[in-house]
Every structure is written in C-alpha cells, then in structure tokens.
Amino acid sequence: MSAELPFPVTVEIKGITKAATFARLPDALDAVRTSLAQLPLDDDQAGYLADLFSPASAERIAHQLVQVGAVRAIAFLGIEPHPIYLCPARE
C-alpha cells in the first residue's frame, strides 16, 4: 500500500494541539513529530513515539487509516495522558 491517501488526514494531541487537517499524510506525521518534540517526554516515551510516527511508518499508518479508520497513541506528561489521534478528515 502506498503512503499517499485519497483523503486528507486530521491530527490532534488532546490538551496540547487543536485538531488540524492536512492534505498529505507525510505533512500530518511531520506536524505530530514537531509537536511531540516540543513536549517534556522521558527518553523511552520520546523514542517510542518518534518511531511510531516516523517517516518510515507512513505506509503502516496509511494502511491502518484505511483498514481501521484511525491511529491512536498516548503521550504522558507526568501522569497526565494526552491521546494522539489521526483519522480521515470529515467532510
């Protein structure tokens, strides 16, 4: 499966960023990585999330968006969870 999708992608990190829609998946992933890089995450969590949303993960994420309809993860700041959502943009 190609990482290019026939639909725009909406991303949000609850409590950190507002929902934003991107025409291309690579742009959406870049926005997630940029936002996560600014957070005070511990090294293990930062590494895990960097791998999860890396450019190399675009094909896997595209497949999950098509097959499941969403990609979800959680970033913890201390003990406070911040869900990360990627989903097809609603029209």
C-alpha positions as CSV (number, residue, x, y, z in Angstrom):
1,M,0.0,0.0,0.0
2,S,1.2,3.5,-0.8
3,A,1.6,6.1,1.9
4,E,-0.4,8.5,-0.3
5,L,-4.1,8.6,0.7
6,P,-7.1,9.6,-1.3
7,F,-8.3,11.7,1.6
8,P,-7.0,14.4,3.9
9,V,-5.9,13.5,7.5
10,T,-6.9,15.2,10.7
11,V,-4.5,15.0,13.7
12,E,-4.8,16.2,17.3
13,I,-2.9,15.8,20.5
14,K,-5.6,16.3,23.1
15,G,-4.8,19.0,25.6
16,I,-1.7,20.0,23.6
17,T,-2.8,20.9,20.0
18,K,-6.1,21.7,18.3
19,A,-7.2,19.4,15.5
20,A,-5.6,20.3,12.2
21,T,-6.2,18.8,8.8
22,F,-3.5,18.0,6.2
23,A,-3.9,17.1,2.6
24,R,-1.0,14.7,2.7
25,L,-0.2,12.1,5.3
26,P,3.6,13.0,5.4
27,D,2.6,16.5,6.4
28,A,0.3,15.2,9.1
29,L,3.1,13.0,10.5
30,D,5.6,15.9,10.4
31,A,3.1,18.0,12.4
32,V,2.8,15.3,15.0
33,R,6.5,14.8,15.3
34,T,7.1,18.5,15.6
35,S,4.6,18.9,18.4
36,L,5.9,15.8,20.2
37,A,9.5,17.1,20.0
38,Q,8.5,20.2,22.0
39,L,7.0,18.2,24.9
40,P,9.0,17.2,28.0
41,L,8.7,13.4,27.4
42,D,11.0,10.9,29.0
43,D,13.6,9.3,26.8
44,D,11.8,6.0,26.4
45,Q,8.5,7.6,25.5
46,A,10.1,10.1,23.1
47,G,11.9,7.3,21.3
48,Y,8.8,5.2,21.1
49,L,6.6,8.0,19.7
50,A,9.3,9.1,17.3
51,D,9.5,5.6,15.9
52,L,5.7,5.3,15.8
53,F,5.2,8.5,13.8
54,S,8.5,8.4,11.8
55,P,8.5,9.0,8.0
56,A,9.3,5.2,7.7
57,S,5.9,4.5,9.4
58,A,3.8,6.3,6.8
59,E,2.9,3.2,4.8
60,R,1.9,1.3,8.0
61,I,-0.1,4.3,9.2
62,A,-1.8,4.7,5.8
63,H,-2.8,1.0,5.9
64,Q,-4.3,1.5,9.4
65,L,-6.2,4.6,8.5
66,V,-7.8,2.8,5.5
67,Q,-8.4,-0.5,7.3
68,V,-9.3,0.7,10.9
69,G,-10.2,4.3,10.3
70,A,-7.9,5.8,12.9
71,V,-4.5,5.7,14.5
72,R,-4.3,6.3,18.3
73,A,-1.5,6.6,20.8
74,I,-1.0,8.3,24.1
75,A,1.7,10.7,25.3
76,F,2.1,11.1,29.0
77,L,3.3,14.3,30.6
78,G,4.0,13.1,34.1
79,I,0.9,11.1,34.9
80,E,-1.4,13.1,32.6
81,P,-2.4,11.3,29.4
82,H,-2.7,13.2,26.1
83,P,-4.3,11.0,23.4
84,I,-2.9,11.4,19.9
85,Y,-5.4,10.9,17.1
86,L,-5.0,10.6,13.4
87,C,-8.1,9.9,11.3
88,P,-9.5,10.6,7.8
89,A,-10.8,14.2,7.7
90,R,-14.6,14.6,7.9
91,E,-16.1,16.4,5.0
